[in-house]
Each structure stands twice: as C-alpha cells, then as structure tokens.
Amino acid sequence: MREVDWEKVYGDLRKLNWLIVLIMASISYFLMSASLTLGVILGGLIIIANFSVFQHTVRAAFSSEGRMKLTKKSIIVKYYLRLLVLGTIIYTLIKYGRVDPVGLAVGLSTVVISIVILGISRALKTISGEAV
C-alpha cells in the first residue's frame, strides 16, 4: 500500500474547489438569475473558507508524528464556533441579502463535489495502474 502525499492531495483539492466554483458561477451567470448566481458564488466562497479554517484547525491539533498538540476540548470548541459562524453567515445572507437559497446551497456543495471528483479520479488512476 502506498503512502498518500497529503500536501499534494490538499493542493489538488483547493485548485479543484476554485475551478468548480468558477464553472458553476459561469453556467449560472448565463442561464440563471443574478440572485442565484450570487448565491452560487457566495456559497462557494463561504464553504472554501470554512474548509480552509477546518483544515488549519486539524493541522494545528496534531503533530507530524500524529500526537495531539491541542486538547480535545479546544478542538471541539473551535469546531462548534466555526459551525456557529457559518450558520450565522448563511442565515444573514438568506434573511437580509438578495441571495437565492437554492444558489447558496449549490455553492455550498462545492467542496463535496470536489472531494467526490478527486476520489473518483484517484480511484480510476489506481485501477488503471497510473501513479497517483
């Protein structure tokens, strides 16, 4: 079994996130309303920022040897604070903004779509025998 280069995987995932937001926003711009397009863009930006903060927290929590550098309690508190901020931003955008909730939901799915595409891509490369 090969060891995974997490720096490369994370770099690929970040690039794919931005590419997917660009593609979805472009399609939405030409085919949908302005509020839906704004929702896609803001949703994508919010979830990419959220994912980056989460990734930073995980890296800060563990040493390179796999030992925990932070306490479980501080990790849990940061997790819930991040979710509280995310929920507040989404609530505010929907309640007071001119953002379409469907567009926002589509934009918020950016990271999930990226992970699925990256997983399928890497699985296909593994099956075909290419280097990952």
Backbone bond lengths (Angstrom), bond angles and torsions (degrees), N, CA, C in turn:
res aa  C-N    CA-C-N  psi(-1)  N-CA   C-N-CA  omega(-1)  CA-C   N-CA-C  phi
1 M - - - 1.456 - - 1.532 109.60 -
2 R 1.335 115.90 132.79 1.465 121.14 -179.09 1.505 111.47 -82.82
3 E 1.332 114.91 150.36 1.452 120.49 174.35 1.527 108.37 -84.01
4 V 1.305 115.99 140.59 1.464 121.82 -177.23 1.522 109.20 -90.28
5 D 1.331 116.11 133.61 1.451 122.19 175.69 1.529 107.89 -85.94
6 W 1.346 116.35 94.50 1.455 121.22 -173.91 1.524 112.93 -64.17
7 E 1.322 117.79 -30.74 1.470 119.62 177.73 1.526 110.18 -62.82
8 K 1.332 116.81 -42.76 1.460 121.07 179.42 1.529 110.75 -67.60
9 V 1.329 116.33 -43.34 1.464 120.57 179.40 1.527 110.19 -60.93
10 Y 1.331 116.66 -46.21 1.460 120.14 -179.94 1.533 110.88 -64.55
11 G 1.324 116.92 -39.96 1.461 120.24 177.36 1.522 111.62 -62.77
12 D 1.338 116.24 -43.42 1.467 120.53 177.17 1.520 110.96 -62.81
13 L 1.318 116.07 -40.54 1.460 120.68 -179.73 1.527 111.26 -65.47
14 R 1.318 117.08 -41.88 1.476 120.29 177.98 1.525 111.07 -61.72
15 K 1.322 116.91 -45.64 1.478 119.93 178.64 1.523 110.88 -61.90
16 L 1.330 115.88 -43.03 1.457 120.34 -179.85 1.525 111.40 -64.23
17 N 1.335 117.54 -38.20 1.474 121.01 176.33 1.522 110.83 -55.93
18 W 1.329 116.62 -50.42 1.466 120.57 -178.04 1.522 111.48 -66.17
19 L 1.317 117.58 -37.55 1.465 121.32 178.30 1.528 110.49 -63.88
20 I 1.318 116.54 -43.37 1.467 120.29 -179.49 1.528 111.00 -66.09
21 V 1.323 117.63 -42.22 1.474 119.84 177.02 1.527 109.57 -60.62
22 L 1.313 117.08 -43.71 1.465 120.86 179.42 1.528 111.21 -61.56
23 I 1.311 117.17 -45.44 1.467 120.86 -179.30 1.527 110.69 -64.99
24 M 1.338 116.50 -48.17 1.471 119.41 -178.82 1.529 111.50 -64.31
25 A 1.327 117.35 -39.83 1.466 120.49 179.66 1.533 110.41 -67.42
26 S 1.315 116.79 -39.06 1.473 120.33 179.08 1.521 111.13 -64.75
27 I 1.312 116.32 -46.05 1.469 119.69 178.50 1.525 109.96 -62.57
28 S 1.316 116.73 -44.76 1.454 121.07 179.69 1.525 111.67 -62.89
29 Y 1.323 116.81 -39.31 1.465 120.98 -178.78 1.532 111.19 -59.68
30 F 1.336 115.91 -40.74 1.457 119.24 -176.10 1.531 113.34 -86.51
31 L 1.340 117.82 -21.87 1.457 118.93 -173.33 1.528 114.72 -114.99
32 M 1.322 117.93 -17.15 1.459 120.41 -173.38 1.532 111.34 -123.83
33 S 1.322 114.80 -176.66 1.466 120.66 -178.67 1.530 111.17 -77.03
34 A 1.317 115.14 165.97 1.467 121.09 -179.98 1.531 110.96 -65.04
35 S 1.333 117.68 -38.95 1.465 119.69 -178.83 1.528 111.36 -68.19
36 L 1.324 117.67 -34.72 1.462 120.23 176.92 1.529 110.01 -68.87
37 T 1.321 116.35 -42.28 1.466 120.50 177.69 1.521 111.17 -61.91
38 L 1.321 116.41 -43.48 1.465 120.21 177.00 1.526 110.75 -61.41
39 G 1.325 116.73 -39.26 1.461 121.08 176.82 1.513 112.07 -62.03
40 V 1.318 117.37 -42.86 1.469 121.58 178.48 1.529 110.04 -62.41
41 I 1.318 116.00 -46.39 1.473 120.06 -178.07 1.531 110.78 -65.27
42 L 1.337 116.94 -50.79 1.467 119.77 -178.78 1.528 111.73 -64.78
43 G 1.322 117.15 -40.13 1.456 120.34 176.84 1.515 111.82 -60.57
44 G 1.330 116.27 -42.91 1.458 120.36 177.65 1.520 112.55 -64.01
45 L 1.324 116.30 -44.51 1.467 119.98 178.88 1.524 111.78 -63.46
46 I 1.334 116.14 -42.43 1.467 120.65 -178.99 1.526 110.47 -63.32
47 I 1.321 117.32 -46.87 1.462 119.38 -174.78 1.527 111.50 -73.05
48 I 1.324 118.31 -31.80 1.466 120.26 175.69 1.529 109.72 -66.86
49 A 1.332 116.85 -42.59 1.472 119.97 176.74 1.523 110.49 -63.65
50 N 1.327 117.26 -42.86 1.457 121.98 178.99 1.530 110.95 -60.97
51 F 1.314 116.67 -43.66 1.462 121.53 179.70 1.528 110.77 -65.02
52 S 1.319 117.05 -38.77 1.465 120.58 178.38 1.525 111.38 -65.34
53 V 1.330 117.02 -42.36 1.465 120.87 177.93 1.530 109.70 -64.06
54 F 1.318 117.11 -42.75 1.461 121.29 178.35 1.530 110.80 -60.69
55 Q 1.315 116.28 -44.70 1.467 121.53 179.70 1.520 110.51 -62.75
56 H 1.334 117.17 -40.02 1.455 121.54 178.22 1.532 110.78 -64.04
57 T 1.327 116.81 -41.49 1.460 121.41 178.55 1.523 111.33 -62.68
58 V 1.319 116.61 -43.43 1.466 120.48 179.71 1.522 110.46 -64.08
59 R 1.318 117.08 -43.81 1.471 119.93 178.85 1.524 111.74 -64.52
60 A 1.324 116.50 -37.69 1.460 119.78 179.64 1.524 111.45 -70.76
61 A 1.327 116.40 -25.97 1.461 120.64 -175.96 1.520 112.94 -77.11
62 F 1.334 117.17 -27.05 1.460 119.89 -174.31 1.522 111.23 -122.93
63 S 1.333 115.69 144.07 1.462 120.66 175.14 1.525 108.54 -82.14
64 S 1.313 116.83 172.91 1.465 120.71 179.63 1.530 111.52 -65.70
65 E 1.336 117.17 -21.01 1.461 121.09 178.11 1.525 111.76 -85.18
66 G 1.321 117.59 -5.23 1.452 121.53 179.67 1.515 114.12 94.56
67 R 1.313 117.95 1.96 1.468 121.09 178.03 1.523 109.91 -81.96
68 M 1.318 115.30 148.05 1.462 120.18 179.78 1.524 110.14 -76.11
69 K 1.340 116.16 129.03 1.461 121.65 176.34 1.521 111.15 -95.28
70 L 1.327 116.82 -25.53 1.461 121.91 179.17 1.526 109.02 -110.47
71 T 1.305 116.15 160.04 1.457 119.14 177.15 1.529 110.05 -76.99
72 K 1.317 115.28 156.53 1.463 119.88 178.29 1.527 110.54 -59.84
73 K 1.317 115.53 -37.97 1.461 120.54 -178.71 1.531 111.22 -62.15
74 S 1.332 117.39 -43.65 1.470 119.90 -179.47 1.530 111.19 -67.65
75 I 1.321 117.31 -34.58 1.463 120.78 177.67 1.524 109.96 -65.67
76 I 1.327 116.39 -43.85 1.463 121.27 -179.71 1.532 110.61 -65.71
77 V 1.332 116.94 -42.05 1.468 120.58 178.87 1.528 110.13 -62.21
78 K 1.333 117.54 -44.59 1.471 120.66 178.22 1.522 111.06 -62.55
79 Y 1.314 116.99 -38.80 1.459 121.89 179.37 1.528 110.36 -60.81
80 Y 1.332 116.05 -49.93 1.463 119.47 -178.72 1.530 112.36 -69.92
81 L 1.298 118.33 -33.79 1.467 120.52 175.11 1.525 110.76 -63.43
82 R 1.332 115.95 -42.01 1.457 120.63 178.70 1.520 110.29 -62.62
83 L 1.334 117.07 -42.95 1.463 120.34 178.29 1.529 111.88 -66.51
84 L 1.336 117.00 -37.19 1.462 120.97 177.79 1.531 110.90 -63.28
85 V 1.326 116.20 -45.40 1.469 120.37 178.42 1.526 109.96 -63.15
86 L 1.332 116.75 -44.60 1.462 121.10 179.59 1.529 110.54 -60.34
87 G 1.327 117.09 -46.95 1.462 120.78 179.16 1.519 112.88 -62.52
88 T 1.323 116.15 -39.24 1.468 120.45 178.74 1.525 110.96 -65.02
89 I 1.310 116.62 -42.45 1.471 120.13 178.88 1.526 110.60 -63.54
90 I 1.320 116.79 -46.18 1.470 120.42 -179.66 1.529 110.65 -63.37
91 Y 1.324 117.21 -44.56 1.461 121.42 178.54 1.530 110.67 -58.98
92 T 1.324 115.93 -46.59 1.464 120.82 -178.76 1.526 111.06 -62.94
93 L 1.317 117.10 -43.08 1.463 120.23 179.94 1.522 111.76 -62.62
94 I 1.316 116.73 -41.93 1.458 119.58 -178.24 1.524 111.14 -73.61
95 K 1.318 117.12 -43.42 1.475 120.75 -175.76 1.527 112.57 -71.19
96 Y 1.346 117.30 -45.44 1.461 119.99 -172.38 1.526 114.61 -109.29
97 G 1.283 117.06 -16.67 1.458 119.70 -175.37 1.506 112.94 -91.18
98 R 1.272 114.49 177.84 1.460 121.04 177.12 1.530 109.40 -104.37
99 V 1.325 114.16 42.50 1.454 120.86 -176.36 1.522 109.20 -102.96
100 D 1.295 116.01 130.98 1.451 121.04 176.64 1.533 109.16 -75.32
101 P 1.332 117.91 127.73 1.467 120.19 -178.57 1.527 113.62 -60.40
102 V 1.323 117.20 -34.15 1.468 120.11 178.39 1.529 109.72 -66.89
103 G 1.312 116.92 -43.51 1.462 120.41 177.42 1.512 111.36 -62.89
104 L 1.327 116.01 -39.69 1.458 120.77 177.95 1.528 110.10 -62.58
105 A 1.329 117.01 -43.94 1.467 121.10 179.07 1.539 110.88 -63.05
106 V 1.309 116.40 -40.13 1.472 120.07 177.57 1.522 109.77 -63.61
107 G 1.319 117.70 -45.37 1.462 120.85 178.44 1.513 112.40 -63.59
108 L 1.337 116.79 -38.17 1.457 120.82 179.74 1.530 112.60 -68.22
109 S 1.315 117.20 -15.50 1.471 120.35 179.11 1.530 112.68 -86.58
110 T 1.314 117.50 3.03 1.463 122.21 -176.55 1.523 113.42 -54.18
111 V 1.300 117.69 -50.58 1.468 121.01 -176.42 1.523 110.44 -66.06
112 V 1.329 117.78 -39.20 1.460 120.70 178.42 1.527 110.17 -62.30
113 I 1.312 116.40 -45.42 1.468 120.70 178.74 1.525 109.79 -61.19
114 S 1.322 117.25 -42.91 1.466 120.92 179.32 1.527 111.95 -61.52
115 I 1.328 116.42 -43.94 1.464 120.54 -179.51 1.527 110.29 -64.13
116 V 1.322 117.44 -42.06 1.469 120.96 179.28 1.524 110.36 -64.43
117 I 1.319 117.51 -46.23 1.465 120.75 179.77 1.520 110.94 -62.90
118 L 1.328 116.86 -45.00 1.464 120.82 179.15 1.529 110.65 -63.00
119 G 1.326 118.03 -41.88 1.459 121.78 178.59 1.512 112.56 -62.89
120 I 1.323 116.65 -45.76 1.467 120.80 178.50 1.523 110.14 -63.94
121 S 1.321 116.17 -43.10 1.469 120.86 179.61 1.522 111.39 -59.83
122 R 1.309 116.69 -47.24 1.473 120.87 -179.61 1.521 111.51 -68.37
123 A 1.313 117.41 -35.82 1.470 120.07 177.08 1.527 110.76 -65.04
124 L 1.334 116.55 -42.83 1.455 120.16 178.43 1.526 112.07 -64.43
125 K 1.340 115.96 -37.64 1.461 119.48 177.14 1.522 110.87 -66.40
126 T 1.320 117.10 -39.03 1.460 121.31 178.22 1.523 111.03 -65.30
127 I 1.318 115.97 -43.48 1.468 120.48 -179.70 1.520 110.55 -64.55
128 S 1.340 116.88 -41.47 1.460 120.63 -178.33 1.511 112.74 -77.35
129 G 1.340 116.65 -9.73 1.469 120.30 177.31 1.503 115.52 89.57
130 E 1.335 117.87 6.71 1.458 121.18 177.94 1.525 109.91 -73.35
131 A 1.317 116.06 156.38 1.462 120.35 174.17 1.510 109.01 -72.15
132 V 1.323 116.54 138.37 1.467 120.43 -179.18 1.487 110.56 -91.68
